[in-house]
């Protein structure tokens, strides 16, 4: 009986080991190890000093810097903030590729600003002459302000089918004008972008791998490994060079409904103040913790650190992409550890 019992136990242990071997891959967190990546980063006009500090700390060689953002104002005039031009003059941020990022944010002289405004795009892209004039203005401003590249970051366009088709036609026109003027062009695409449209070959297409969770949702990571893989598989239909974009920092949610983006530095300081111990989620590599605020409401925080970013880069590399963009400089504790 003892021998039989021993055989049963041994068999059960062997089966358990086999099962662990079969299921271990899915349960095991992703590695943070990956090969060399071509790196680009954004720096924002509203966080100039912190962005400059991050730029000074980065040890690896960023091939390009993207200066974010221009916006539309009254009369659909495009504004390039002085703070952005001041950033461009900083030697710590100087890189071979320097892109001016054009967005469809609308900031009137009086009244409420609108982020990612479709109405302004419907006006400047309403017909062929308007579109040609808009292309000429983007090229003029880029050259006049001393940049050697254009970034087109017009978002939410795929919520309007007619506007989406005009947007893709705008890319073709802008690529032609960029080549004529010895400028580079990169186009930022949201994960929801319709990739079945007739995109031209030539620009770098930069795919946003974030906002899985955020101000539009309840608590969760900005990205997880399944989301990254699914999005990059979809984007294989795009012609030419496809790049990935990942986001630093994270988001905070309160029971009251308040939500806000926070930097890694803010999240770490908050965890220390609340004596919370962040845990890393296996499915995303993202750190998270919760606590009760002064009003007694549950507050939940999810954020990325350098380990998270490297784990995302590992997944991106596994999906055949070697060019990565970091949103953004400012408020990071060890961005130099992302390589």
Order of alpha helices (4+ residues) and beta strands (2+ residues): alpha-beta-alpha-beta-beta-alpha-beta-alpha-alpha-beta-alpha-beta-beta-alpha-beta-beta-beta-alpha-beta-beta-beta-alpha-beta
